[in-house]
Amino acid sequence: MDTTTGRLAGKATFITGAAAGIGREAALLFADEGASVAVVDRDGDGAAKVAAEITEAGGTAVGITADVAVEASVAAAIGNAEEAFGRLDVLFNNAGIMLADDGDAQSTEEAVWDLTMNVNLKGVWFGCRHGIPALRRTGGGSIINTASFVALVGAATPQLAYTASKGGVLAMTRELAVVHAREHIRVNALCPGPLRTELLMSFLDTKEKRQRRLVHVPMGRFGEASEIAAAALFLASDESSYVTGTDFSVDGGLTSAYVTPE
């Protein structure tokens, strides 16, 4: 691994939810493209393991334990990353949850709603709240917030709290993009389609549920976490220097299939 070359050479990156799934794939890919990576996760052992994998391959990484639903934890994590790397160029607010008891408006309990919002929406806000000042100190940078295709269309399998939280992420992303555009801070929402990750497969826990989701995907398959990481790499790199405020869909054509022709 040569950190002097690559699409993110010289950039310091901060990725939440990086012990598994999209976050892990992004951490490995970013490092392979020359970035220093703060591998952040509530699972401290998992974060340390991914960071060790990067350093053993010749890259630069630190594992940081943080709970994105707790503001002090997020602030400390960003401070630790800045201290380790001396700067912050890319903030990837990726951590999220999808609870099995998340259903429709009648069946979803308030505790499920609150926990989902605290992690998926408030966690992104905390990341931006404390990450934007760090990006300002660098002179600008890229923020990537993980939303979802359900922020754009309804979910066939009810998951109301999750859908509402991701809609909030998308709306917040658009506003922050406008507010901070003249500060050379780009803010984009990554909207994955259904992925073959542990998070989604544990929610779509029957063949019927999985087929109900897949029937809407023109490509006829679940996406891979590595495919979303590749999209995040583009948004993190200078190749997307004129891209901000977007809902960047990587969904196998799913949202297009929902569009009704005029």
ABEGO torsion letter per residue (X at the ends): XBAABEAABGBBBBBBGAABEAAAAAAAAAAAAGBBBBBBBABAAAAAAAAAAAAAAGBBBBBBBBBAABAAAAAAAAAAAAAAAGBBABBBBABBBBBAABBBAAABBAAAAAAAAAAAAAAAAAAAAAAAAAAAAAGEEBBBBBBBAAAABBBABBBAAAAAAAAAAAAAAAAAAAAAAAAGBBBBBBBBBBBBBAAAAAABABAAAAAAAAAABAAGBBBBAAAAAAAAAAAABAAAAABBGBBBBBAGGAAAAABBBX
